[in-house]
Amino acid sequence: MKISPSIVPILVAVSSGFAAGWLCKSLPTLLAGSGKTSAQSRSEFKPTPEFVASSARFQGLSPSSAFSGNTIEAHFATELKSLKRLSDTEFASRMVDTWLAREDPDNLLSRALFSEACDSGKAMAFYDEFKRRKGISNQDDAGPALWNFMFAAGKRYGAELVQKLTETNPQGILEIDTIVHGWVTVESTQAVEWLNSLPEDCPFYSKSLKGIVWGIGETSPDFAADTFLKLPTEERNQKFESLAGGVINGHGIAGLSKIVSHLPEEKDRANLLLSSLPFAMEKPPADFINGMAKYLSSVPDLSRPMQIMAERWVKTSPNDAIAWLDKNADNADQAAALGVMASQLSQRGHRDAVVAWLAAHPQSPGRAAVEAWR
């Protein structure tokens, strides 16, 4: 299913369960508009001769000598038709040439054209040729370039691509979770029904479920938490990272906190928080501290990540870090985190601010933790 660049719909209306014995509730349709580009603004784009010449040098594509800014759309349309007329084998060969070449503006523009000309058959041919050229099997990791394409292919071609893939690869492929992840963010009911139809001993069931969990985490934290809690314990214990990655990608650390609030068991909350760190620590330090500080007292293993992110914040925005210390002085949930922030401020030339804070907040629940750094 092709996604419009102007509207990114997240349609999740799941009425069936994932497996026998547990059911998923329906999720309201969510729409996230990304803003439309008007026809007028598109017509105002006037590419320079240098850009026009550069954009014509696609790998595997024919250059155009009589090519001007006024005909750029016509040129791209012609190239698109030419690519679509290629056999799956020839298309895949040229597309892999492009994917294995150095990334630069010309190459990325070329990739966009190949992606637009693709269909489910060409996507599978590309996948097989990419792995063949790399000299690896369908169970070996080919890296982010292939993951990103297969995610987009899952969004565009969904059921059709999965059917082709499983027919030719009955044991599944390494990237099945990535494809299903893309599929479930667009056609969730269809993707879930497909998962339900898999036999219990299906060799790629668990990886497919991983993609489902990641995708629903991106669409709705509340629904993701509800579904996650209905997973069998063994499956749930293997999917914390998928849930955390999906929700942080879609809703940031605030979304993660929402899911944490739904988990009744402390060990599950700790597992989710610790599994989220590869994703959460990519966020701005202020977002990380504001979202994670309240969990430090109950999850001591967050201490080192908290120190790293506090250090980043103090280095780049010390005044904001000091303001955070003041704002949370009376917050008992933040007591341990106050000490972490004070340690970073004191070690990086702001000891006077820590001393001033202690004078201003004699009754703070975090006073003992901060006082060690006066």
N, C-alpha and C positions, 0 to 999 in steps of 0.2 A: 504494500500500500504506500503510495507516494505521499510524502508530507509536504503540505504547502509551506513555502518559506515565510509567508506573512501571518499564518495562524498556526499555532502549535496545539492541536487538540489532545487532551489527555482523557480518553474515554474509558472509564472503568465502570462496568455495570455487571459485576460478577454475580450470577444467580446460582451457580453450581459449586460443589465442593472440589477440593483437590484430590481426595482419595477416599476410599470407603471408610465410613465411621466418623468423618468430620466435615462440616459444611462451612462455606464462607457466606457471610451476609452480603447483600447488595451494596455497592458503593455508588454514591451519586456521581453523575458526570461532572468532570472538572474541565474547565476551559481556561487556558492561559494564552492570552493574545500577546503577540510580540510586536505588534504595530505594523501597519501596512505601508508599503512604499507606493506612493501615488504614481500614476502613469506620467504625470507632469514631471515629477522628480526624476523618473527614469529617462525621460526624453532630454533632460538637461545635462545628462552625462556626455561630455565631449572628450573622448580619449585622444591623447596626443599621438602624433605619428610614431614616436618611440614605443608607446604602449601598444599601438596597433601592430607594429612590426614584431614586437616581442611576443604578443599573444598569438601570433600566427605560427610560432615555432613549436607546436605541440609535437611531442614524440609520437611517431606513428601516424601523424596527421599530415594532410597535404598543405603546404604553405600557400598563401594567396598573395599574388603580386599586386593585383588591382583591388586593394582592400583599404577602405577608409572608415573613419568613425561613423559616417552615415550608414554604412552597410554592415556594421559589426554584428548586429542581431541576425541579419540574413546569412552572414558567413558562419556564425555558430550553428544556425539551423541546418545549413548545408552539411557541415561537418558531423552534426548529430545524425542526420539521415544516413550519411556514409557509414558511420560506425554501426548503426542499427542493421545495415544490410550485410555486415560481415557474418560469416559463420561463427558459431560459438567458439570453435577452436581457434580461428584466426583472431577473433576479438580478444579472447583470453590471452593469447600470446602477446599482442600489442599492449594490452592493459598491464600485464605483469612487467613488461619492459618499462612502462611508466612508473609503476609502484616500486621497482628496484632502483630507479634512477635517483640522483640527488634531489632533495626537496629544495625548490626555489620557486619564485612566483610563476614561471612558465610551467614548471612541473605540476604545481598545485592546480593551476587552471586546467591543465590537461586532465588531471585526475577528476576534476569536476565534470568535464565533458564525458569521460568514460563512465562515470557513475550514473550520469543522467541517461546515457544510452543503454544502460544495463537492463536486463530482465532476470527472472529467476534462473533460467537456463544458462545465461552468460555469467551470472554470479557464481554458479556452481562450477562452471568451466574455469573461471578465473581462480577460484579456490583450489581446485585440483592442480592447475598449472603452477600456481604460486608455491604450493607445497612441493611439487615435483622439482621446480627450479632450485628450491632451497635444499633439496635432498633430504627431506624429512617426511615422516608419516603423518597421517591425519590425527594422530594422538600426540604429536609433538608441537611445542609452542613456536609459532612463527613471529610473535611480537606484536606490538601495538598497532602497526600499520594494518595488519590483517584483522585484528579485533575490531578496530574502528569501522572498517568496511563491512564486516559481517554484522555488526550491530545495526548499521544503516540498512543493510540488506534485509535484516529481520523486520525492521519497521516497514519497509516498502513492500516486501513480497510474502512475509508471514507464513501462512499455512502452505502456500505453494512451494516455497523454498524448503521448508522443513520436510515436506513430503518427498521432494526430490532427494534431499540429503539422506533421509533415513532409508530410502529405497536402495541407494547406492552404497550406503555405509550402515549396515544393520547393527554395528556395534556403537554407532554414533561417532562424533568427532570431538576434538578437544574444545572447539568453539561453540558447541551446541548451546551452552548457557548464554553466551553473548547474543546468539541469534534469537533465542527465546526471550531474552531480556528486551531486545528491540521490539519483538512481536507483541509482548504483553502490554507495553506502554501504549499501543495503538489499538489492538484488537484483543482486549483482555478476556472477554467471555470465550472467544474462539480458542485462545491459547490455553486457558484453564480447562476447557472441555477436552482439548487434545491431551493435556497432561493426565486427566482423569481416565482417558481411554488406554493409557499405557499399562501393560501387565505389570504385576508386582515385581517380577524379576527382570524388568527391562534394564539393559546395561547402562542406559543414559538417563534413567529417571531422576536420579539424585542431582546430576548436573543440570538437567532441565528445570528441576524445582529451584535450584540456585538462581537461575535466570528469572524465574517467576517472582521469587522473593525480592530480588534486587529491583525488578520493575515495579512491583506494587509499593515498595518502599519509596520510590521516586514519586508515585502518584498521590498517595495519601498515608501519612503516618498513622492515623487512627485505624484505618482499614488494615494496614500492614501489621500493626500490633495485634489486632483481633485475629487475623489469619495466622500469624506466627504462633500465637498461643495454642492454636488448634493443631499444630504440627505434632507428630509423634516426637517424643523426647529425643530420640537418637537423631532424627532429622533436624530438629530445632538446634541441637548442640553443634551441628555442622554448618549452620546458616547464619550465625551471628554477624559474620563479616559482610555477607551479602546484604542483610537487612540494614546494617549500619552504613555501608557504602551507598546503597540506594537512597536512603532517607537523607543523608548529608548532601548527596548530589542534587536531590530535588528540593530539599527544604532547609538545608543548613543545620547548624547545631541546635537551633530552636526546635526543629523537627525531631532530632534525636532525643531531646529532652521530653518531648511529648510521648515518644514510644517508651522511654524509660519509666515514665509515670504510669504506664499501663501494665508493666511487668510486676507481678506480685512477689516474686522470689528475689531476694537480695543477690543470690549468685548469678541469676540471669541478668540483673541490672549491671552487675560488675562485668560479666562477660561481654555484654553489648558495648559498654563504655570502652573497655580495653580493645575490643575488636574495631572500634571506630577510629582509633588513633591515627592509622595511616591516612585517613581522609580528613579527620578533624584538624590535624596539625598542618594541613595545607591551607587552612583558612587564616584570615588575619589574626594576629595575636589577641587583639581586643575581643573578637568574636569567640575565640577559644576560651579565654579567661572568663568572660561573662557567662558563657554557657556551661563550663565544666567545673568552675571553682566550688560550687555547692556540693559536688560529689567527692571531693578530695578526702574529707573526714571518713567517709564510709568505704572508699576504695583507695587505700594507701598507695597502690601501684600506679596511681595517676601522678604521684609526686614528681618523678623525674620529668615527664612530659610537661607538667605545669611549670617547672623551673625553666625548661627550655623556652616555652612560649612567653613566660614572664620576662626572661632575659631579652628576647626579641622586642618585646613591647617597650621595655625600659630603654633599650638602645635607640629605638626609632622615635618614640613619643613619650619621654619621661614625664612630662607634665600630665599627660592623660593617665599614665600609670599611677601617679601620685593622687590624681583626682579619684581614680577608682578606689584607692586605699581609703580615702576620706568617705566616699559614698557608702562603702560597705562596713564601716567601723562598727556599727551596731548589729550587724547581721551574724547571728550565731552560726548559720550554715557555712559562712565564709571564713570562719576562724582560722582554719589550717591554711587556707589560701592567702590570707592576710600575711602570715608569716613568710610564705614563699615570696610574695611580692616585696615585702620589706627586705628580705635577704638580697634580692636582685638590685633594689634601689641602693642599699647600703654599700654593696660591693662595686657599684658603678658610679660612685661619686655623688650620691644623693643621701648620704647619711644624715645631713641636717634635716631633710624632709622627714626622715623616720623619727628623729628626736622631736621635731615639732608635732608630728602625729601623736606620739605618746603623750605629750603635754596636753594636747587638745582632746584626747579620748581616754581618760583614766579608767573608765568602766567598760571599755570595749571587750567583748568575749574573746577577741583575738589578741588581747594585750600581751599575754604571756608569750605567744608565738612571735610577736613583733619585737618584744623587748630584747630578745636574744640578739637582735641586730642593731641595737642603738649605738 
